[in-house]
Amino acid sequence: MLALTLASAVLEQAVQWKYGTAGTVGLLLLTVGIRSGRPVLSSTGAVILALLVTGPAVSS
């Protein structure tokens, strides 16, 4: 359980470092949506993360 918590914290810091606040919000929505079983939240978080990841490729 400790390893999962540590991995989650490292992933969150990496996303925040690379994608800023919007990445953190996207990851939070995705995580909350999956844990609570609400597909709208998880889909919204996934779309935010996808837009952040593909944004530089689309604008080129």
C-alpha positions in Angstrom: 0.0 0.0 0.0 2.9 2.3 0.7 4.3 1.8 -2.7 1.0 2.7 -4.4 0.7 5.9 -2.4 4.3 6.8 -3.2 3.8 6.1 -6.9 0.6 8.2 -6.9 2.5 11.1 -5.3 5.3 10.9 -7.8 2.9 10.8 -10.7 1.0 13.8 -9.4 4.2 15.8 -9.0 5.4 14.8 -12.5 2.1 15.9 -14.1 2.1 19.2 -12.2 5.7 19.9 -13.1 5.2 19.2 -16.8 1.5 20.4 -17.4 0.9 22.8 -14.5 -2.3 23.3 -12.7 -4.5 22.2 -15.6 -2.7 18.8 -15.5 -3.3 18.5 -11.8 -7.0 19.2 -12.2 -7.3 16.7 -15.1 -5.5 14.0 -13.1 -7.7 14.8 -10.0 -10.9 14.6 -12.1 -9.8 11.3 -13.7 -8.9 9.8 -10.3 -12.1 10.9 -8.5 -14.2 9.8 -11.4 -12.7 6.3 -11.5 -12.8 5.8 -7.7 -16.4 7.1 -7.4 -17.7 5.4 -10.5 -18.8 8.6 -12.3 -17.9 8.4 -16.0 -18.5 12.1 -16.6 -15.7 13.1 -14.2 -13.3 10.5 -15.5 -14.0 11.4 -19.1 -13.6 15.1 -18.4 -10.3 14.4 -16.7 -9.1 12.2 -19.5 -10.0 14.8 -22.1 -8.1 17.5 -20.3 -5.0 15.4 -20.0 -5.3 14.3 -23.7 -5.6 18.0 -24.8 -2.5 18.9 -22.7 -0.5 16.0 -24.1 -1.4 16.5 -27.7 -1.6 20.3 -27.6 2.0 20.8 -28.8 1.6 18.3 -31.6 -1.6 19.9 -32.9 -0.3 23.4 -32.8 2.8 22.6 -34.9 
